[in-house]
Amino acid sequence: MTAINENHSHFIHKVIEEDIRIHVYSRPIATRFPPEPNGYLHIGSAFAIITNAELARQYEGIFNLRMDDTNPLKESMEYVHSIIEDIEWLGYRPQLYFGSDYAEYYYEAAIRLIRKNKAYVCDLTPEEMTLYRGTLTEPGMDSPYRNRSVEENLKLLEDMRAGEYAAGTRVLRAKIDMTSANMTLRDPVLYRIIHAAHYRTETQWCIYPMYDFAHPIQDMLEGITHSLCSIEFKEHRPLYEWILSELEVSEPPKQHEFGRLNITGVVTSKRYLRELVEGGYVDGWDDPRLPTLQGLRRRGYTPESIHSFFREIGMIRTSSTVDIAMLEHAIRQDLKPNTRSAMVVLDPIKVIITNYPADTVEWLTVENNMENEEMGARELPFTRELWIEREDFMEEPIRGFHRLSPGMEVRLKGAYFIRCEHVVRDPSSGEVLELHCTYDPATRSGSGFNSRKVKATLHWVSAAHGIRIETHLYDSLLRESDETPVDPADWQNRINPESLIRVTDSIGEPSLLEASAGDRFQFIRHGYFCVDNKYTTADRPVFNRIVSLKDSWKSNKR
């Protein structure tokens, strides 16, 4: 698991430790992660999950998962299931709660505030409410409905619950201060009317609490001690405290904020993720180009790499942007000692070894991981006809090119030295079709041969035994790092057309036919790949490139 900066205390550690020292709470330390089930979790969500879960673990406390499902318009069980699955994938099994189960508590709290003359039913339209609210430099104005009697407000709220009013015609507002410098305190809306079926409570309710009203009540009911939010909720903290104070909660939970995590080149706004998915610009919420946890999993990221990534970042106070190369470094470090290598040719060109016996199949031993001998080795078939990468041959080599060319000798990995003797071309197009080569039997790998050296080692696949596979190569989803489009229609121009390149005629070593969904491999020279769990079939494996072999973040760090 991730320990957020366990070697030294960060600011939230210090807050918790001080609360423990002075016995602020008579109950265990308790944190929570409260997602709204209206989309899939992303890498920023993972930061909040791990932060809350690990703090609870460190102080032997409680970590809750709460579905903040108090808006029926876009919530569904599909999202609930995906959230639970993602959190379990990260290694946690929190107690599950639903905000919709607290509907009667919100309503009772609203009645208490009305009876204290701290809340009122307002009939202003949304446009009028905006006008009355004022600006950052000008105070707001009291609603003409602010001074309704307690009895009238109680009756109006009861009628709202009974469904007697249309959506948008009335709301319940807190009565705080329309001149406050903090605009969140200018009589915020607590309840609104929504005539829509809820995915759990169906049509039992037609009034629903706003997040700022439900949030502190949910925390209070679950015994949360430290309610950790991202930095954009800092201005909402006074309202959180006001509600708990007016409800006279003893040992109230406290809200604390930490920085929002952004990553270069990816979309982490749930709104924009939804636009990409619903607009058909990507292959669902689990598209490997998206930073959703489902997308990262399908691409081949491991939970260990996510934890390592956050260990490196530590806790942040303000919104921060991290280079995506740092996340890629984390997955490379996790896969490098643990992943089996495989030989795959993405763009094949045929090699015929003219002096090798035509009907012979030689089984050669190749290590599974050059840096981890404990992973053992495998046997690969070597035959007269092979496939190599087209880019590994150059008929007229430029300076610095040391791979195969006419008269040039190279080593085939785990096999022999070969020399290119003749090039066969298509007579009409001039395209290179075959390379006729010879091999030196004395140069078999492992034989101790060292009388001459070569400057390149090429990977290869037996033409008779290789299997056709499909490989997906990924780049940044957006042309630019800024995730904010001018309007939804602009996505068409913002999508990088080369964010996904499908290579449908790759050829892999025969062992890959036995690979299962989720299995990971290092394709020699091409990077780390994972068997796609969506499009792989029994006779046609599909592999997603997790990350290339080059580690730019590590180089920059040095």
PLY file of the C-alpha trace (Angstrom):
ply
format ascii 1.0
element vertex 558
property float x
property float y
property float z
element edge 557
property int vertex1
property int vertex2
end_header
0.00 0.00 0.00
0.96 3.63 -0.36
2.19 5.46 2.68
1.90 9.15 1.92
5.23 10.56 3.01
5.49 8.33 6.07
9.11 9.34 6.56
8.10 12.83 7.52
4.85 14.49 8.62
2.91 16.62 6.17
0.35 19.22 7.15
-2.62 16.84 7.47
-0.56 14.46 9.60
0.16 17.35 11.92
-3.53 18.29 12.14
-4.55 14.73 13.02
-1.75 14.25 15.52
-2.65 17.48 17.29
-6.33 16.44 17.44
-5.26 13.12 18.95
-2.96 14.84 21.45
-5.68 17.14 22.82
-8.44 14.46 22.59
-10.71 16.35 20.22
-12.59 13.13 19.45
-13.80 10.31 21.65
-14.10 8.08 18.56
-11.48 6.65 16.18
-9.99 8.74 13.39
-12.30 8.34 10.39
-11.95 9.47 6.79
-14.08 8.90 3.70
-14.09 9.07 -0.08
-17.47 10.46 -1.28
-17.76 10.14 -5.10
-20.90 11.03 -6.96
-21.82 7.93 -9.03
-22.23 9.83 -12.29
-19.02 8.73 -14.02
-15.92 6.60 -13.71
-13.03 7.32 -11.36
-9.82 8.80 -12.75
-6.22 9.17 -11.61
-7.09 12.28 -9.57
-9.75 10.25 -7.76
-7.08 7.68 -6.91
-5.04 10.40 -5.24
-7.99 11.24 -2.96
-8.77 7.56 -2.29
-5.20 6.67 -1.34
-4.75 9.82 0.74
-7.87 9.12 2.82
-7.36 5.37 3.09
-3.71 5.55 4.08
-4.28 8.24 6.70
-6.98 6.08 8.29
-4.65 3.07 8.18
-1.73 4.97 9.68
-3.81 6.13 12.66
-5.64 2.80 13.06
-8.90 4.44 12.10
-11.82 3.92 9.71
-12.06 4.59 5.97
-15.53 4.78 4.39
-16.69 4.75 0.80
-19.83 6.84 0.44
-21.82 7.26 -2.74
-22.90 10.89 -2.76
-26.04 10.03 -4.72
-28.32 12.95 -3.99
-28.83 14.02 -7.62
-30.98 11.54 -9.60
-30.34 13.03 -13.03
-27.08 11.29 -14.02
-26.42 8.67 -11.34
-26.68 4.92 -11.89
-25.67 1.53 -10.49
-23.24 1.14 -13.40
-21.10 3.86 -11.88
-21.54 2.49 -8.35
-20.21 -0.91 -9.44
-17.30 0.62 -11.35
-16.29 2.76 -8.35
-16.33 -0.22 -5.99
-14.34 -2.29 -8.48
-11.70 0.42 -8.92
-11.24 0.93 -5.18
-10.85 -2.80 -4.63
-8.32 -2.87 -7.49
-6.30 -0.27 -5.57
-6.30 -2.66 -2.61
-9.03 -1.31 -0.31
-12.26 -2.79 1.07
-13.98 0.15 2.81
-17.40 0.08 4.43
-19.94 1.18 1.81
-22.56 3.87 2.49
-25.10 5.70 0.29
-26.00 9.33 0.76
-29.51 8.55 -0.51
-30.08 6.46 2.64
-29.96 9.67 4.70
-32.89 11.41 2.97
-35.01 11.64 6.13
-32.05 13.07 8.08
-31.60 15.88 5.52
-35.27 16.68 5.72
-35.27 16.70 9.54
-32.19 18.94 9.48
-33.99 21.34 7.14
-36.96 21.49 9.52
-34.63 22.22 12.44
-33.02 25.10 10.54
-36.42 26.55 9.62
-37.60 26.38 13.23
-34.46 28.23 14.28
-35.29 30.84 11.63
-32.07 29.86 9.83
-33.66 28.71 6.57
-36.50 29.85 4.31
-38.27 28.86 1.10
-37.44 31.23 -1.75
-39.43 31.74 -4.96
-36.82 33.68 -6.93
-36.02 32.29 -10.36
-32.44 31.11 -10.93
-31.78 34.27 -12.96
-33.19 36.52 -10.22
-31.19 34.66 -7.58
-27.99 35.31 -9.50
-28.84 39.00 -9.74
-29.67 39.23 -6.02
-26.46 37.42 -5.08
-24.21 40.33 -5.96
-20.61 40.10 -7.12
-17.16 39.76 -5.61
-17.05 43.54 -5.21
-20.72 44.25 -4.49
-22.85 42.80 -1.65
-25.95 40.81 -2.40
-29.54 41.79 -1.65
-32.01 40.03 0.60
-34.60 37.93 -1.17
-38.13 39.37 -0.88
-39.10 35.96 0.56
-36.42 35.99 3.26
-38.74 37.07 6.04
-41.45 34.47 5.61
-42.70 33.11 8.91
-41.47 29.83 10.32
-44.94 28.34 9.90
-45.19 29.38 6.25
-41.74 27.99 5.48
-42.57 24.67 7.15
-45.78 24.40 5.12
-44.02 25.31 1.87
-41.27 22.74 2.50
-43.90 20.11 3.23
-45.66 20.96 -0.04
-42.34 20.83 -1.91
-41.78 17.32 -0.57
-45.31 16.36 -1.60
-44.53 17.28 -5.20
-46.93 20.20 -5.49
-44.46 22.51 -7.25
-42.60 22.31 -10.53
-38.82 22.04 -10.62
-37.12 25.41 -10.35
-40.09 27.22 -8.85
-38.98 27.04 -5.21
-35.84 26.22 -3.23
-34.91 26.11 0.43
-32.12 28.53 1.32
-30.00 29.02 4.40
-30.41 32.39 6.09
-26.85 33.56 6.71
-25.50 36.88 5.33
-26.12 38.36 1.90
-23.28 40.86 2.45
-20.63 38.27 3.31
-17.30 38.56 1.51
-17.51 34.79 1.04
-20.19 34.40 -1.60
-20.81 30.80 -0.50
-22.45 32.25 2.64
-24.87 34.48 0.76
-27.96 32.46 1.61
-26.94 29.30 -0.26
-29.51 26.85 -1.61
-29.96 23.80 0.62
-32.76 21.92 -1.19
-34.06 21.95 -4.77
-36.97 20.27 -6.56
-36.11 17.51 -9.07
-38.92 15.46 -10.55
-36.91 12.45 -11.68
-36.68 8.83 -10.60
-33.68 8.03 -8.42
-31.77 4.83 -9.23
-32.25 3.57 -5.64
-35.17 5.43 -4.05
-37.14 5.70 -7.32
-39.91 8.33 -6.93
-40.00 8.40 -3.13
-38.49 11.89 -3.13
-38.78 14.89 -5.41
-36.64 17.26 -3.34
-32.92 16.67 -3.04
-30.25 18.35 -0.90
-27.39 20.30 -2.43
-23.91 18.86 -1.89
-22.93 21.59 0.59
-25.95 20.72 2.74
-25.70 16.94 2.49
-21.92 16.70 2.89
-21.56 17.75 6.56
-24.65 15.78 7.56
-23.30 12.64 5.90
-19.95 13.08 7.64
-21.67 13.63 10.98
-23.88 10.54 10.64
-20.91 8.31 9.77
-18.69 9.60 12.55
-16.12 11.08 10.20
-13.45 13.07 12.02
-11.38 14.53 9.19
-13.29 15.38 6.03
-10.58 15.80 3.40
-11.50 17.73 0.25
-9.65 19.11 -2.73
-8.60 22.75 -2.59
-11.55 24.12 -4.61
-13.81 23.40 -1.59
-11.85 25.72 0.70
-14.38 28.55 0.33
-17.15 26.08 1.20
-15.61 25.21 4.57
-17.36 28.07 6.49
-20.73 26.77 5.25
-19.79 23.22 6.27
-18.99 24.52 9.76
-22.09 26.73 9.88
-24.43 23.80 9.17
-22.85 21.59 11.85
-22.90 24.44 14.33
-26.56 25.29 13.70
-27.45 21.59 14.02
-25.57 21.63 17.35
-23.42 18.60 16.53
-21.06 17.57 19.30
-17.50 16.66 18.28
-18.24 17.76 14.70
-16.09 16.56 11.84
-13.64 19.08 10.44
-13.02 19.82 6.80
-9.43 20.11 5.58
-8.23 20.71 2.03
-5.36 19.36 -0.01
-4.22 20.24 -3.52
-5.90 19.01 -6.69
-3.67 16.83 -8.84
-3.47 17.45 -12.59
-1.36 15.54 -15.10
0.02 16.99 -18.32
-1.67 15.99 -21.54
-4.69 14.21 -20.04
-8.30 15.14 -19.27
-9.19 14.80 -15.59
-12.44 16.80 -15.55
-15.38 14.43 -15.18
-17.48 16.76 -17.33
-15.02 16.59 -20.21
-14.50 12.86 -19.79
-18.24 12.43 -20.14
-18.27 14.59 -23.29
-15.53 12.46 -24.83
-17.31 9.22 -23.98
-20.85 10.24 -24.91
-19.62 11.99 -28.07
-18.00 8.77 -29.28
-14.53 10.32 -29.45
-13.12 7.45 -27.38
-13.88 3.78 -26.87
-15.91 4.15 -23.68
-14.88 5.02 -20.13
-12.23 2.29 -20.27
-10.47 3.65 -23.35
-6.73 3.17 -22.66
-6.06 6.78 -23.70
-8.17 8.10 -20.81
-6.79 8.61 -17.28
-9.78 6.77 -15.81
-8.76 3.90 -13.55
-10.64 1.55 -15.88
-8.69 2.96 -18.83
-5.36 2.66 -17.04
-6.18 -0.92 -16.03
-7.14 -1.87 -19.58
-3.95 -0.28 -20.87
-1.95 -2.41 -18.44
-1.10 -0.18 -15.48
-0.78 -1.97 -12.14
-2.13 -0.82 -8.77
1.45 -0.99 -7.47
2.56 1.57 -10.06
-0.27 3.95 -9.03
0.76 3.67 -5.38
4.42 4.26 -6.31
3.45 7.32 -8.35
1.69 8.89 -5.38
4.52 8.02 -3.00
6.83 10.00 -5.24
4.46 12.99 -5.32
3.63 13.06 -1.61
0.95 15.36 -0.19
0.33 18.70 -1.92
-1.26 21.83 -0.44
-2.22 23.59 -3.65
-3.30 22.48 -7.10
-0.30 21.00 -8.88
0.44 19.69 -12.34
2.67 16.66 -12.68
4.38 15.55 -15.88
2.80 12.36 -17.21
6.36 11.05 -17.68
6.44 10.60 -13.91
3.48 8.19 -14.07
5.09 6.36 -16.97
8.31 6.04 -14.95
6.36 4.40 -12.13
4.90 1.70 -14.37
8.26 1.02 -16.03
9.89 0.56 -12.64
7.17 -1.90 -11.64
7.23 -3.90 -14.87
10.96 -3.97 -15.56
11.91 -6.73 -13.07
8.59 -8.58 -13.24
7.62 -8.85 -16.90
8.46 -11.59 -19.38
9.98 -10.54 -22.68
8.54 -11.54 -26.05
9.64 -11.14 -29.64
7.11 -9.30 -31.79
7.60 -7.78 -35.24
5.28 -4.84 -35.83
6.16 -4.12 -39.47
7.46 -7.41 -40.90
9.86 -8.06 -43.74
10.85 -11.64 -44.59
14.36 -13.01 -44.17
15.30 -16.26 -45.89
18.49 -17.89 -44.62
19.56 -19.61 -47.81
22.17 -21.91 -46.23
19.90 -23.10 -43.40
18.17 -26.49 -43.87
14.68 -25.95 -45.25
12.83 -28.51 -43.11
14.68 -27.95 -39.84
13.11 -26.49 -36.71
15.68 -25.63 -34.06
14.51 -24.76 -30.55
16.62 -22.01 -29.03
16.68 -20.90 -25.40
15.92 -17.23 -24.71
15.84 -15.66 -21.24
12.48 -14.36 -20.05
13.89 -11.29 -18.32
17.47 -10.10 -18.77
17.48 -8.48 -15.32
15.74 -11.25 -13.39
17.25 -14.71 -13.79
14.61 -16.19 -11.49
12.04 -15.73 -14.26
13.78 -18.48 -16.21
13.83 -18.96 -19.97
11.65 -20.21 -22.83
12.20 -22.18 -26.04
11.62 -20.47 -29.40
11.49 -22.12 -32.83
14.17 -21.03 -35.32
13.61 -21.81 -39.01
14.93 -21.00 -42.44
12.35 -18.25 -42.99
11.98 -15.49 -40.42
10.36 -12.11 -39.95
12.32 -9.04 -38.81
11.35 -5.38 -38.48
11.34 -3.49 -41.78
13.06 -0.57 -40.07
15.94 -2.89 -39.16
17.00 -3.03 -42.81
18.40 -0.22 -44.94
19.68 -0.92 -48.42
21.80 2.22 -48.47
22.59 2.75 -44.79
23.02 6.27 -43.51
25.83 7.14 -41.16
25.33 5.56 -37.75
22.99 2.81 -39.01
24.40 -0.49 -37.69
21.56 -2.89 -38.37
21.06 -5.08 -41.42
22.14 -3.89 -44.88
23.76 -5.60 -47.89
27.06 -7.14 -46.79
26.40 -6.20 -43.13
26.43 -8.83 -40.38
24.14 -8.72 -37.32
23.15 -11.09 -34.53
19.68 -12.51 -34.25
18.79 -12.49 -30.57
19.41 -15.87 -28.94
20.35 -17.35 -32.34
23.09 -16.73 -34.94
24.95 -14.11 -36.92
23.42 -13.50 -40.34
24.70 -11.53 -43.35
22.50 -9.95 -46.02
23.50 -11.24 -49.47
20.62 -10.30 -51.77
17.52 -8.08 -51.83
14.33 -9.20 -53.59
12.02 -6.43 -54.82
8.54 -6.24 -56.25
9.16 -5.65 -59.97
6.32 -3.16 -60.32
6.48 -1.12 -57.10
10.11 -1.60 -56.16
9.11 -2.49 -52.59
11.54 -4.76 -50.76
9.84 -8.14 -50.36
12.56 -10.46 -49.04
16.11 -10.42 -47.76
18.23 -13.41 -48.66
20.84 -13.97 -45.99
23.38 -16.54 -44.89
24.13 -17.62 -41.33
27.28 -18.79 -39.58
26.57 -22.01 -37.61
29.56 -21.35 -35.34
27.97 -18.19 -33.93
25.07 -19.79 -32.08
24.22 -17.79 -28.96
25.75 -19.31 -25.84
28.47 -21.16 -27.79
31.21 -18.85 -26.57
31.99 -17.62 -30.08
33.91 -14.31 -29.88
36.26 -14.19 -32.86
34.37 -11.26 -34.35
31.88 -8.70 -33.14
28.70 -7.22 -34.52
27.17 -3.85 -33.65
23.49 -4.82 -33.59
21.20 -7.54 -32.28
17.82 -7.91 -33.93
14.67 -9.61 -32.69
12.89 -12.00 -35.01
9.99 -14.45 -35.30
9.83 -17.74 -37.18
7.69 -17.33 -40.30
6.33 -20.84 -39.91
5.42 -20.49 -36.24
4.65 -16.80 -35.75
1.07 -15.76 -34.98
-0.80 -12.76 -36.30
-1.60 -10.30 -33.55
-2.98 -6.78 -33.37
-1.09 -4.09 -31.48
-2.42 -0.74 -30.31
0.11 2.08 -29.98
-0.96 5.10 -27.91
0.03 8.75 -27.81
-1.48 11.79 -26.08
-5.24 11.97 -26.62
-5.18 15.75 -27.12
-3.11 17.81 -29.51
-2.41 20.25 -26.68
-1.93 19.82 -22.94
-4.79 22.24 -22.10
-7.84 20.09 -21.34
-10.42 22.88 -21.58
-12.11 23.08 -25.00
-13.94 26.16 -26.20
-17.13 24.12 -26.55
-18.04 20.41 -26.82
-18.03 20.58 -30.63
-14.37 21.60 -30.52
-13.30 18.12 -29.38
-13.18 17.05 -33.02
-10.31 19.47 -33.58
-8.59 18.80 -30.27
-8.24 15.01 -30.58
-4.79 13.91 -31.69
-5.41 11.77 -34.84
-2.39 9.65 -33.93
-3.46 9.07 -30.32
-4.27 5.47 -31.34
-2.47 3.60 -34.10
-3.78 0.09 -34.77
-1.22 -2.27 -36.27
-3.28 -5.17 -37.52
-0.58 -7.31 -39.13
2.01 -7.65 -36.37
3.61 -11.07 -35.92
4.45 -12.46 -32.49
6.24 -15.49 -31.16
3.90 -18.51 -30.78
3.83 -18.44 -26.97
1.69 -15.28 -27.11
-1.29 -17.27 -28.30
-1.53 -18.65 -24.75
-1.63 -15.19 -23.16
-4.70 -14.26 -21.15
-6.47 -10.91 -20.78
-4.40 -8.63 -18.58
-1.08 -10.48 -19.07
1.86 -8.12 -19.53
4.97 -8.51 -21.66
8.00 -6.55 -22.71
8.04 -6.60 -26.48
11.74 -6.34 -27.22
12.62 -2.81 -28.37
8.96 -1.77 -28.61
7.93 -1.32 -24.97
5.62 -2.93 -22.44
2.33 -4.38 -23.68
-0.80 -5.82 -22.10
-3.37 -8.23 -23.53
-6.51 -6.16 -24.18
-9.49 -7.49 -22.23
-12.07 -6.06 -24.62
-11.17 -7.14 -28.15
-8.89 -10.16 -27.72
-10.32 -13.38 -29.14
-9.16 -16.99 -28.78
-7.35 -16.90 -32.13
-6.50 -13.20 -32.39
-4.75 -11.57 -29.42
-4.84 -7.78 -29.17
-2.09 -6.03 -27.23
-2.14 -2.49 -25.86
1.16 -0.70 -25.45
1.34 0.35 -21.82
4.43 2.50 -22.21
7.55 2.69 -24.35
10.96 1.64 -23.04
12.37 5.17 -23.01
12.18 6.86 -19.62
12.21 10.61 -20.23
11.24 11.52 -16.66
14.20 9.61 -15.23
16.55 11.33 -17.67
15.14 14.76 -16.86
15.34 14.07 -13.13
19.03 13.38 -13.44
0 1
1 2
2 3
3 4
4 5
5 6
6 7
7 8
8 9
9 10
10 11
11 12
12 13
13 14
14 15
15 16
16 17
17 18
18 19
19 20
20 21
21 22
22 23
23 24
24 25
25 26
26 27
27 28
28 29
29 30
30 31
31 32
32 33
33 34
34 35
35 36
36 37
37 38
38 39
39 40
40 41
41 42
42 43
43 44
44 45
45 46
46 47
47 48
48 49
49 50
50 51
51 52
52 53
53 54
54 55
55 56
56 57
57 58
58 59
59 60
60 61
61 62
62 63
63 64
64 65
65 66
66 67
67 68
68 69
69 70
70 71
71 72
72 73
73 74
74 75
75 76
76 77
77 78
78 79
79 80
80 81
81 82
82 83
83 84
84 85
85 86
86 87
87 88
88 89
89 90
90 91
91 92
92 93
93 94
94 95
95 96
96 97
97 98
98 99
99 100
100 101
101 102
102 103
103 104
104 105
105 106
106 107
107 108
108 109
109 110
110 111
111 112
112 113
113 114
114 115
115 116
116 117
117 118
118 119
119 120
120 121
121 122
122 123
123 124
124 125
125 126
126 127
127 128
128 129
129 130
130 131
131 132
132 133
133 134
134 135
135 136
136 137
137 138
138 139
139 140
140 141
141 142
142 143
143 144
144 145
145 146
146 147
147 148
148 149
149 150
150 151
151 152
152 153
153 154
154 155
155 156
156 157
157 158
158 159
159 160
160 161
161 162
162 163
163 164
164 165
165 166
166 167
167 168
168 169
169 170
170 171
171 172
172 173
173 174
174 175
175 176
176 177
177 178
178 179
179 180
180 181
181 182
182 183
183 184
184 185
185 186
186 187
187 188
188 189
189 190
190 191
191 192
192 193
193 194
194 195
195 196
196 197
197 198
198 199
199 200
200 201
201 202
202 203
203 204
204 205
205 206
206 207
207 208
208 209
209 210
210 211
211 212
212 213
213 214
214 215
215 216
216 217
217 218
218 219
219 220
220 221
221 222
222 223
223 224
224 225
225 226
226 227
227 228
228 229
229 230
230 231
231 232
232 233
233 234
234 235
235 236
236 237
237 238
238 239
239 240
240 241
241 242
242 243
243 244
244 245
245 246
246 247
247 248
248 249
249 250
250 251
251 252
252 253
253 254
254 255
255 256
256 257
257 258
258 259
259 260
260 261
261 262
262 263
263 264
264 265
265 266
266 267
267 268
268 269
269 270
270 271
271 272
272 273
273 274
274 275
275 276
276 277
277 278
278 279
279 280
280 281
281 282
282 283
283 284
284 285
285 286
286 287
287 288
288 289
289 290
290 291
291 292
292 293
293 294
294 295
295 296
296 297
297 298
298 299
299 300
300 301
301 302
302 303
303 304
304 305
305 306
306 307
307 308
308 309
309 310
310 311
311 312
312 313
313 314
314 315
315 316
316 317
317 318
318 319
319 320
320 321
321 322
322 323
323 324
324 325
325 326
326 327
327 328
328 329
329 330
330 331
331 332
332 333
333 334
334 335
335 336
336 337
337 338
338 339
339 340
340 341
341 342
342 343
343 344
344 345
345 346
346 347
347 348
348 349
349 350
350 351
351 352
352 353
353 354
354 355
355 356
356 357
357 358
358 359
359 360
360 361
361 362
362 363
363 364
364 365
365 366
366 367
367 368
368 369
369 370
370 371
371 372
372 373
373 374
374 375
375 376
376 377
377 378
378 379
379 380
380 381
381 382
382 383
383 384
384 385
385 386
386 387
387 388
388 389
389 390
390 391
391 392
392 393
393 394
394 395
395 396
396 397
397 398
398 399
399 400
400 401
401 402
402 403
403 404
404 405
405 406
406 407
407 408
408 409
409 410
410 411
411 412
412 413
413 414
414 415
415 416
416 417
417 418
418 419
419 420
420 421
421 422
422 423
423 424
424 425
425 426
426 427
427 428
428 429
429 430
430 431
431 432
432 433
433 434
434 435
435 436
436 437
437 438
438 439
439 440
440 441
441 442
442 443
443 444
444 445
445 446
446 447
447 448
448 449
449 450
450 451
451 452
452 453
453 454
454 455
455 456
456 457
457 458
458 459
459 460
460 461
461 462
462 463
463 464
464 465
465 466
466 467
467 468
468 469
469 470
470 471
471 472
472 473
473 474
474 475
475 476
476 477
477 478
478 479
479 480
480 481
481 482
482 483
483 484
484 485
485 486
486 487
487 488
488 489
489 490
490 491
491 492
492 493
493 494
494 495
495 496
496 497
497 498
498 499
499 500
500 501
501 502
502 503
503 504
504 505
505 506
506 507
507 508
508 509
509 510
510 511
511 512
512 513
513 514
514 515
515 516
516 517
517 518
518 519
519 520
520 521
521 522
522 523
523 524
524 525
525 526
526 527
527 528
528 529
529 530
530 531
531 532
532 533
533 534
534 535
535 536
536 537
537 538
538 539
539 540
540 541
541 542
542 543
543 544
544 545
545 546
546 547
547 548
548 549
549 550
550 551
551 552
552 553
553 554
554 555
555 556
556 557
